């Protein structure tokens, strides 16, 4: 029996999860520094983000693995609070960028629960199974899909992003805080920094730095609880008249304790003269 030619072949059904998976894959492909695997089902052998908030054993493994990486790379044993801060920074930056990146690329804000993130502590990598819960604008083609929430306008979508990040990271900040020897304001300062810097980084790798800085500034124009400060970008005038973008972190990622000569360019310890030197050297 011969099959009829020209018959339409149905493709896989478009769902909220498959739509979000494509966005995550585009994001990971664009961001070399984002060490995230997109999976169809969760790896049960890995810790999930919720375990870090309720199990001291899991949290110790998370911090110990970072301490081991620091010792290997920098040839010294870090203080416990430094390892905790560095591990926290990596988590905040990576998971926040999954949410902010989907917002920046597609104007969609996923709600990622801590249990939806798997942590490969040995490889300093993350895994996520895309869910069906995200917010979008009324004109989004995904607006009618099951699980998708429609919000009225851009500011409502920005509010969704701030709320999604805060809801996800809040329990982790509480759990890691004593190990990092940080209080609430400093911890939420780190969260704000990593939310803003992720958008900034994405814009730079896409050749859209000005657009990304504008987006990050609209996202956090000033302190919006629980975030204690805004994006606060500014420009430094170089010797050739060019004006270079910079900002000063609200919290500290503690990198300066690993390499005092190479504190982050946005660290409060890095003066504007040194920032300009680095920025001009990179051109």
Buried (B, 14 or more C-beta within 10 A) or exposed (E): EEEEEEEEEEEEEEBBBEBBBEBBEBBBEBBEEBBBBBBEEBEEEBBBBBBBBEBEEBBEBBBBBBBBBBEEEEEEEBEBBBBBBBBBBBBBBBBBBBBBBBBBBBBBBBBBBBEBBBBBBEEBBBBBBBBBBBBBBEEBEBEEBEBBEBBEEEEEBBBBBBEBBBEBBBBBBEBBBEBBEBEEEBBBBBBBBBBBBBBBBBBEBBEBBEEBBBBBBEBBEEBBEBBBBBBBBEEBEBEEEEEBBBBBBBBBBBBBBBEEEEBBBBBEEBEEEEBBBEBBEEE
